[in-house]
């Protein structure tokens, strides 16, 4: 009789590359913020709006596609919905987004960081190596989000740099997570290949 862990491992994780795309998007936004710190604040707000919108759609697709295959998929779905709503709000209210951008970013990064911590412990239950690295990145993102929420009146370069740090930390988490999910995704194929060799 197969163990519960073995049954879970045999279930392939579909669309493991979606967290990779989200991670690359976040890291790209973070690096752009460092390279062009003097860019117009409106441009930064617009890019963040698009990033929330796109990542929200990706999270929703990933959650719904794997709702029967991974634990705590509701966290990913909720994160996607929040990201989508925040993106729409930022795009439709550009003047408000200029003032409230730090709060928007702080709350969304906080939620995603908490979700990252939950995912790290979930991967621990699958005996995935290096889950502590994912946990560390989630905690790091939480710290950056609290900095943004503690003093939302950060202006100019301070806001840009802190936000860039937060997005890069979350981006690295998503990229790291995608490779861990791919490893789980590939296990059933390796098991089937091994069975075929045994029966030859």
HELIX and SHEET records of a PDB file:
HELIX    1   1 UNK A    4  UNK A   10  1                                   7    
HELIX    2   2 UNK A   17  UNK A   35  1                                  19    
HELIX    3   3 UNK A   41  UNK A   65  1                                  25    
HELIX    4   4 UNK A   73  UNK A   92  1                                  20    
HELIX    5   5 UNK A   94  UNK A  125  1                                  32    
HELIX    6   6 UNK A  131  UNK A  150  1                                  20    
HELIX    7   7 UNK A  156  UNK A  199  1                                  44    
END                                                                             
